[in-house]
Amino acid sequence: MDAQTHDKAEPAADDIEALREEIDWLDAEILRLVKRRAEVSKKIGAARMAAGGPRIVYNREIDVLARYRELGPEGRQLAMALLNLGRGRLGR
Ligand SMILES: C=C(O[C@@H]1C=C(C(=O)O)C=C[C@H]1O)C(=O)O
């Protein structure tokens, strides 16, 4: 069995617990990064608005949407959720 075949094989029941641990770790990392992203985005928005700039910079948001395009419709939803989280109360 080559590495590729092995990668595509179903995990044995014994592997499930280890894979779940990896998912738990990944979710914790994703949550940490999403929270940090929202914090940074809010900081930029507050600084820009304090300087009299706009609340939203559409060309930057289009770039963000493009980054997630490879994930299809879910990528768009994910990118929109990230952008919305960064707006916080500023965007409501
Ligand atoms: C963070 C910024 O402010 C807003 C938030 C963005 C984001 O969360 O990626 C992108 C563009 C802006 O509408 C920015 O201008 O870079």
The ligand as an ORCA input file, in Angstrom:
! r2SCAN-3c Opt
* xyz 0 1
  C      -9.625     45.007      8.748
  C     -10.016     45.985      7.937
  O     -11.288     46.572      8.045
  C     -12.444     45.929      7.547
  C     -12.433     44.501      7.863
  C     -11.854     43.608      7.014
  C     -11.535     42.212      7.476
  O     -12.027     41.809      8.537
  O     -10.791     41.517      6.779
  C     -11.543     44.000      5.702
  C     -11.844     45.230      5.239
  C     -12.549     46.242      6.056
  O     -13.896     46.361      5.654
  C      -9.127     46.502      6.875
  O      -9.418     47.540      6.298
  O      -8.091     45.864      6.601
*
